[in-house]
């Protein structure tokens, strides 16, 4: 698009891990990228990596579970970079516990960030996509959507993202907005690194490729779905898990 301004992408949870890798991947494809995380300062390393490579990026602090902050953040992105037409819902937290020990706050925090956050961000960005007659919404689900012991909240939220993806794909197709989900398996991130060694090994034995995936490998799938090559793909869930559950 030599005669047009670059498309604008928003990546939530972009300070590290899959979010940071995705932000860099989209920037490498020529998009301007707004990197969102709870604290603006935490986004700076990702932004610096993008701008250092010649791209354009903006750090924005935002709690995606709060409607007011989401509205303000998306408005700031539109004003400073342009209308956001690619949204990657990646922000996430864990509050793992067995059901009888799980608190209301454990449940509400995880559902708020993963599921409500994706809803709020999608709602705020879709009006810009409608105006531009172009849009991509990609949400990060997980293999955990099938259920993990001690993760009732996380598994429910990730399964909910699949339902949200399929429902909004039907609603937004009229405007040429494509909505898909990517479901990573065991990926080398801070979240995976926090697992006890025996738990990591137990999970790894279930992966036919016999290795842990990388954030970059997930970002490659997101990058494909954000691009023109996926123009006839919507309402789908793409598993990046080394063959887990195949």
Secondary structure, DSSP 8 states (H G I E B T S, - for coil): -TTS---EEEEETTTSHHHHHHHHHHHHTT-EEEEEESSGGGGHHHHHHHHHTT--EEEEE--TT-HHHHHHHHHHHHHHT--EEEEEE-------B-TTT--HHHHHHHHIIIIIHHHHHHHHHHHHHHHHT-EEEEEEEEGGGG--TTBHHHHHHHHHHHHHHHHHHHHHGGGTEEEEEEEE-SB-SHHHHTS-HHHHHHHHTT-TT-S-B-HHHHHHHHHHHHSGGGTT--S-EEEESTTTT-
